[in-house]
């Protein structure tokens, strides 16, 4: 039995000992969790006060955002610079907790997020590279290689309760970043070969089950057989139970569902967490009803563009390593995926890339900034890029940058919120096609909003209300978090691209 299945864990969460379920999921046992659970079984049931006292006697609760250094709030630049050390964690010493101990240093996002997060790390790395901290990016990449070798994938984060899912596959982007910044200068093919071995394992993880697909088996794990017989990817989670870090929320949402539908609901909630977009109308059958979540029915544009990039990068890297056979193999896979994306995920009437519902065999009506990943990975044609840019300028560009979707809901990955990673996908994607006036407009709007918010609150945040920047962003399962890794990284990169004299 795992700690998360224990009666102690369930009682602490359900009796609201902590306002945030993640707090106890991340607690450190003073001796070990097995002995704590055994002691509890002999004493239970306990009142709320008694249970709190028991937890304090047997566990250490980590404070939220235990900064390694004090933040310098004299300017946005100084704040970001000071937080690189404040958010850095040295190599882990294994403890009696849920943390998967890492052998190298890493950057945490901040706030309640006190572990490394997979896709966050790429956007954080942009700022680290610009701050001449490539060694920290190198350490994070080595941690990801270790995780792939140990577990067969890069988990959502380095916690045991994240092992059943990953996050958007951005390792190839980190490898490319470090190759161009450091290792290409010395043609360090030994380093590249190590990375390519890890990337191939990641590719196998995402494509697992493809050989099982047929006219009778249309999906398996993270792969989906499209109507023409081609294969694209979806988000998934190998577990169909409530999330340990959000136990109360999941149980409450599932309460009104029929028993036979609960396991599908839990898997779909978890799959949305793998997407990084937890949560959004992209995954919902009814845009304002989280219990209608159907993530595993959706073939997402951003995931498949990142898989296209992974195939392309593997082809490029194998060519550099002198393996033309594997280079051609992955180039063919990329070409096939590009054709499938254009066939199923491009909507000509709206001039935009969209998601596809494999259950209803129809395109999603939800327009989201995920469409910009097609430009980011250079998959779009010039004509498509112009159409996407027109739609972005018309519908998505707001006072504070690009809005996440044009659907307004209570979910944090919908309007009116904007997130740093999507600003970067849009800006880099537009720049790839020479659409620089719009990309500059997005960067300036984002930076202006960040600076105005910083003047009032003296911190950077994980997300912003880009439609009404004076109003704090909301939505989701927790309060907006301070820090914040990817906001720091993307904002720093925008200052660099805008040639801001402070940077």
N, C-alpha and C positions, 0 to 999 in steps of 0.2 A: 504493500500500500504506500502511495506517495503522501507527502505532507498535505497536499492540496485535496486529497480524498478523505482526510482525517476528520473526525467529529469536532476536534478542537478548531481546525481551520474554518469549518462551516459555521460553527457557533459564533466565533469571533466576528465573522463577516456578517452573519444574519442579525446579530445583536448590536450592530453598529458601534462596536468598540472604537473603530476608526471611521472617520467620515469618508475616506478614500480606501476602497478595497485593496488597492495596490500597496498600501502601507504595510499591511500584515503579510502580504505575499512576498515582500522584500525583507522581512524581519530576519535578524540573525539570532539563532538559538544560543543561549549562554552555554549549554552543554551540548545537546543535540536534540533535534526535533522529535526523534523517536521516544526519548525518555520524557520529554515534555508532554507528548500525546498520551503516553502510558499513565503518567501522573494525573492528567486531566480526566481520563476515563474512570479513575478511582474516586474522583471528587464530583464529577458532573451529576446533575446540572448545577450551574452557579448563577447567581444574580449578576446583573451587569457590572456592578461594583466589584464583586468577587472575581469575575472574569477578567476585568481590567487589571486587578491586582495580580492575578495569576500570570497574565501575559507579561506584565512588567517584571515579574520575578524570573521568568524563564526565557525572555527574549529581549534583544536590544533593538530599538526602533531607530533607524537612520533618519537624521533630520533632512527636511527637504532642501535641496540645493546647498549642501555643505561646501561652500566655495573654498578653494585652496588659497585664494588671495582676495583682498578687497577690490571691488570694482571701482575703476576711475570714472567718475561721472562728469568730468569736465567737458567732454565732447563725445560724439558718437565714435569717432576714431579711437580716442583713448579708452573708451568703454570696451570696444571690440578687442583692442590690443590687450587690455588687462584680463579680459575673460578667457583668452586662449590658455593662460595658466590656471585661471580659476576653474575652468571646466575640464581641465586635464586630470586624468587619473593614471597613476603609475600601474605597472603590472600588478595583477591581483595576487593576494595570498589567499588560498582556499579557506573558506569559513563554513560554518554550519548554516548555510542559507541557500537561496534559490539562484545565486549568481553563478554563471559559468565562468570560472576564473580564466582570465586571459594572460598570456605570457608577455605581452608588450603594452606600452602605454596607449591611451585612447582619450578621445573627447566625448563627454556626455552632452546631451542637448541642454539640460538644466531643469530646474523645478523638480517635479515628481519623477523625472526621467533620469535616473542615476546609473544607467548602464549604456553601453554603446548601442545605437540603433543603426540598422543596415543602411537604408537609403538616405537617412539624414547625413551620414558620414561623407557621402560624395559632395553634397552641397557645402558642408562644413569645410571640406578639403579645398574648395576654391579659395576661400579666405586664408587658409593656412599656407597655401602655396604662395599667395601674394604677400604674406607676412614673412616669407622666407623660413617657413616652418615645415618644409618638406619631410623632415625626419619624423614628425608626428604623423603625417599622412602615411609614410612608409610603415610605421608601427601599426597603424590601424589596418592597413592592407594585409600585413603579416598575420594579424589577429583573424581576419576574415579567411585567409588561406588555412590557418589552423582549424577554424570552425568547420570549413568544408571538409577537410581531411578527417576530422573527428566525428562529424555528424552527417556528412553527405549534403549539407546545404549551409547557407548562412542564415541562422535563425533571425526572426523579427528583431530580437535583441538578445544580449547574452544573459538570459534568464531561463531556467528550466521550463517554466510554463510557456515559453515561446518556441520550444523545440519542434512543435508540430506544424509550424508555418515559417515562411521566409518573408521577404519584402521585395519591391520592384528590383529586378536584377541590374544593379548599377556597378558591379565589380569591374566590368570591362571598361567603364568610364574612368574608374580610379586607376586602373592599370595604364590606360592611355595617358591620363594626366601625369602620372609618375614617369612613364616612359619618355614623354616629351620633355618633362622638366629636368629629369636626372639621367636615366639609364641609357637613353639613345645616344648621349654624348660620348659614352665609352663603349657603345654597342654591347651592353651587358646582356648577352643572350642567355647566360645561365639564370639570371633573375627572370628574364622573360619566359624561359621554359618552365620555371616554377609556377609563374602566374598562369600560363596557358594550361598547365595540368589542372589547376584549380578551376579555371573557367570551363574546361571541358566537363569537370565533375558537376559544376553548376548547371551546365546545359543538360546533362543527363538527368539531373534532379527535375528540371522543369519539363522535360519531355518524357518522363517516366510514364509508362502505360500506353505510349503511342502504338506499340506493336499489337495491342489488344483491340484497337478500334476497328470497326467494320460497319456494314450496313445495319447490323443489329446492335452494335455497341457504339454509341455516338459520343461518349465521353468517358474519361477515366482520369482521376486525380486532376492534374493541371492541363490536360490536353483535350481538345474537342475536334471531332470530325465534322467538317463543314459539308453542306449539301453536295458540293462537287467532289468530295472525297479528300480534299486537302486538310491539313492539320494546323490549327491555331491554338493559342493558349488562353487559359482563364486563371483566376485566383481560386485558391482552395485551402483547406486545412484538414489534416489527417484525423482530427478529433472532432466529435460532434457532441460536446458537452459544454456547459457554461464556462466562460473564461475565469480562471482563478483570480486574475487581477480586476475583474469586473463582475464578480459572482452575483451580488445583489441586483445589479442592473439587468443582467441576462435573465435571471430567474423572474424578475418582475415583468419584463417584457414578454416572456414566454407563458406567463400565468394564464392568459386567456386563450391560448392555443390548444387545439386537440392534442392528445398525448402523442399520436403518431407523427405530428408535424413539428414537435419540439426539437428533435435531433437535427432536422434539416434547418430549422431556424438558427440553432447554435452554430452549425457549420457555416452558414451564410454570414453570420455575424463575424466569425473568426476569419473567413475568407476576405471580408472587407478590411479587416485589420492587416491581412497580408498585403492588400493593395496600397496601404499607407493612407488611403482616403477613408478613414473611419470617423464619421460616416457621411454619405452623400446620396442625393437623389439618383445618382447614376445606378445605384444598386437596389433601388426600391421599386416595387410594383406600384405603390401609391406614394407620390413624392413627399407627403407629409406624415407617413406612417412607417416608423422604423420596423415594426413587426412584419411588414410586407417585404422585408429584405430578400433578395434573390440573386446575390452576388455570383453564385456558381452557374447561373443561367447566362451570365454576361461574358461576352468575348471582348475585352477592353482594348481600345486603341493604344493606350500608353504602354501596357504590358507587351503587346505584340510589336510595337516599335522598338522597345528596349530589347526584345528577343532578336529582332532583325539586326539591331546594333551588335548584340553579342555574336551572332553568326558572322557578321561582317568583320568584327574585330578579330575573331578567331581565324578567319581567312587571312587577314592582313598579318597577324602575328605568326601564323604558320609559314607564310611566305618569307618573312624575315628570318625564320628559323631554318629555311631551306627545305621545307616539306611541302612541295607543290601539290602533291596528291591530296593532303588534308586541306590545303588552301582552296583547291577547286571544290572539294566536298562541301565546305562551309559556304563558299560563294554560291553554289547551286541552291543550298538550303535558304540562303538570304534572298535569292532571286525568286524562289517559289513563294516565300512568305510575302514578299513585296506584292506579287500578283494577287495573292489572297486578300491582303489588306486593301488593295485597290478595288477588289471585287465586292468585298463585304463591308468594309469600314469607311468607305468614301461615299458621301451623300452628295450627288451632283446638284439636286435642286437647292440645297442650302450652301453648297460650296464649302463643305466642312467635313472633317473626319469625325466619326461617331463610333459608339459602341454597337455591338450586335447581340441580340437576344437569341441564343441557340435553341431555346425551348419553343419560342413562338416563330422562329426563323424570320425575324423582322429587325430592322435597325432601331436603335433607341431614339426616342424623341428628345432626350436630354442633351443639350449642347454644353460641353465643358472645355476648360482650358487644356485638358488632356490631349486635345487635337494638335496642340503645338509640338508634341513629341515627334510627329511625322516630319516636321521641319527640322527639329533638333537633330534627328538622326539622318537627315538628308534623304529621306524616302520620297517626299513629295516632288511632283514635277514643278516647274516654274509656274505653270498656269494654276496648279492647285495651291501653291504657296501664296500667290497673289490673292486668290479667293479667300483663303484662310485669314490672311492679313486684313482684308476688307471687312470680314466678319468680326475679327478681333477689335478693330478700330470702331466699328459700328455698335457692337453689342457688349464687348467685354472690357474695354478700356474705361477705367473709372478714375476718380480724383487721386486715388492712392495706388493705382496700378491695375493689373489684370485681375478680374474677379474670377472665382473658381468655377462656378456655373452661372448661367443666367436664370436659374430657378431658385427662388427664395424659399428657404425652409429653415427649420430650427437646427439642422445639421451643420456641423462646423466646416464641412467641405462643400458648402453651397454659398450662394449669394446671401449676405453681402460681404462674405469673407474672402480675403486673398492670402496666399501663402508664398513664402520665398521660393521654394523649388519650382513652382509654376511660373513665377516671374523669370527665372533663369531659363527654363525650357523655352519660353516665348522669346526672350531677348536673343539667346544664342541661335534659336531656330530662325528667327527673322534675319539676323545677321548673316546666316549661312546663304540666304538668297538675296542679299544686298538690300533688304528692306530696312534700312538703317534709321530713317526718320521716325518710323513707328517704334522701333526698338529703343531709340533714345528717349522718346516720349514716355515709354513704360518705365525706364530706369529713373528718369527725373521725377515722375510722379511718385514712384516707390520711395526714393531717397528723401524727397520733400516730406512725405507722410511720416517716415521713420524719424526724421529730425524733429518734426513738430511734436510727435508723440514723445520723443525722448526729452524734449525741453520741459514737458509737463510731468513725465513719470520717471525720468532718469534710469531707464532700462530699455532693452529691446525685448520684443515679445515673439512668441512662436507663430502667431497669426494676427492679422489686422482686419478691421472693417474698412475695406478699400472704397466702399461706396460713400460712407460718411466717416472719414478718418477721425473726427473728434469724438466719436462714440467707440467705446471699447468693444472689441470682437467678442462674440459669445457663441453659444451652441456647443454641443458635444457633451461628454460625460464628466468633465472636470473644468475648473476655472482656467482661464488663459494663463499660460506659464511664462515665467521670465527666464532670461538667459541671453540668447537662445541659439544654439549651435548653427542651424542652417540659416537663420535670419542674419547672424553675424557674417557667415561665409558669403552669402549672396550679396548682401549690402556692401561688404568690403570689395567684392569683385566689381560691383556697379560703380563704386567710387573710382576704382582703377580704370575702368572703361570710359568713364566720363572725364577722365584726367583731372579729377579733383585735386587741387594743390595740397590738401591736408594729407592725402595718401601718396 
